[in-house]
Amino acid sequence: MNVLANTDPEPLHPPRFLTPQQVALMCGLSTDAIYRAIDSGDLPALRLCSRLRIHEHEFEQWMDAHTIRRTEVPRDRPLH
C-alpha cells in the first residue's frame, strides 16, 4: 500500500516550513527578535538538520495569539 497515495479529491499539500529570516520579514521584526521568541518558547520551532524552521501553522497561531483585540485596547487612549 502506498501511504503517499491520496484518494481525496483535494491535492496533497505538504506542510510549509519558514526560516526565522522569512518570519522576521513577514512580521517586520528583526531576526534577533524571532530568535528570542523561539528561545523563550513563545514561538515553536523545529531543528531539522541543525537548521531552525517554523511550521506555517505555528507561525499563524503565534500571530493570532498576539493580535490585539478591540476589547484589549488601553482605555487611556481614544479610539479613532
Backbone torsions as a table, in degrees:
resi	resn	phi	psi	omega
1	MET	NA	132.1	178.6
2	ASN	-88.6	110.8	-177.3
3	VAL	-71.7	-17.3	178.6
4	LEU	-87.3	-9.8	179.1
5	ALA	-66.7	134.3	-177.6
6	ASN	-112.1	118.3	179.8
7	THR	-95.6	-6.0	178.1
8	ASP	-75.4	150.8	177.7
9	PRO	-67.8	-24.2	178.1
10	GLU	-76.6	139.1	177.2
11	PRO	-68.6	150.8	179.7
12	LEU	-75.7	124.2	179.2
13	HIS	-113.2	114.2	178.3
14	PRO	-68.0	153.0	179.1
15	PRO	-62.4	147.3	179.3
16	ARG	-101.5	130.4	178.1
17	PHE	-112.0	138.4	-177.9
18	LEU	-111.5	149.5	174.2
19	THR	-84.3	159.4	174.2
20	PRO	-56.5	-34.8	179.0
21	GLN	-65.2	-42.0	178.7
22	GLN	-64.2	-43.0	179.2
23	VAL	-62.6	-42.6	179.1
24	ALA	-60.0	-45.2	178.9
25	LEU	-63.2	-40.9	-178.4
26	MET	-66.4	-30.4	-177.1
27	CYS	-95.9	-13.7	-174.1
28	GLY	73.3	29.1	179.2
29	LEU	-113.5	168.1	175.7
30	SER	-78.4	157.3	175.8
31	THR	-62.7	-36.4	177.9
32	ASP	-60.4	-38.8	178.5
33	ALA	-63.1	-38.8	178.2
34	ILE	-67.5	-42.9	176.8
35	TYR	-61.0	-38.2	177.9
36	ARG	-64.7	-41.0	178.3
37	ALA	-63.6	-37.3	177.0
38	ILE	-68.5	-47.1	-178.8
39	ASP	-60.8	-36.0	-179.1
40	SER	-78.1	-11.4	-178.0
41	GLY	87.8	2.2	-179.6
42	ASP	-70.9	-37.7	178.7
43	LEU	-114.7	109.7	-179.9
44	PRO	-65.1	140.6	178.7
45	ALA	-144.1	161.5	176.4
46	LEU	-113.4	150.3	171.4
47	ARG	-110.1	108.2	-179.6
48	LEU	-113.6	117.3	-179.1
49	CYS	51.2	46.0	178.2
50	SER	66.8	16.3	177.8
51	ARG	-117.2	136.1	177.2
52	LEU	-80.6	135.2	176.9
53	ARG	-138.3	142.9	179.2
54	ILE	-113.5	124.5	177.9
55	HIS	-66.9	136.6	-177.7
56	GLU	-54.3	-40.2	179.5
57	HIS	-63.8	-41.7	178.1
58	GLU	-63.9	-39.8	177.5
59	PHE	-61.9	-45.5	179.7
60	GLU	-63.1	-40.8	177.7
61	GLN	-64.8	-39.8	178.9
62	TRP	-62.4	-45.0	178.6
63	MET	-62.8	-43.7	-179.5
64	ASP	-64.1	-40.1	-179.6
65	ALA	-64.9	-24.1	-178.0
66	HIS	-106.2	11.3	177.3
67	THR	-78.1	128.4	178.9
68	ILE	-81.1	122.0	178.7
69	ARG	-88.1	155.7	-176.9
70	ARG	-53.9	-37.4	-179.1
71	THR	-70.5	-12.3	-178.1
72	GLU	-98.4	-1.3	-178.7
73	VAL	-69.2	130.1	180.0
74	PRO	-55.8	137.4	-176.0
75	ARG	-79.4	-9.0	179.2
76	ASP	-79.7	-3.7	177.4
77	ARG	-116.6	137.1	177.4
78	PRO	-69.4	144.7	175.8
79	LEU	-89.3	135.9	179.3
80	HIS	-112.5	NA	NA
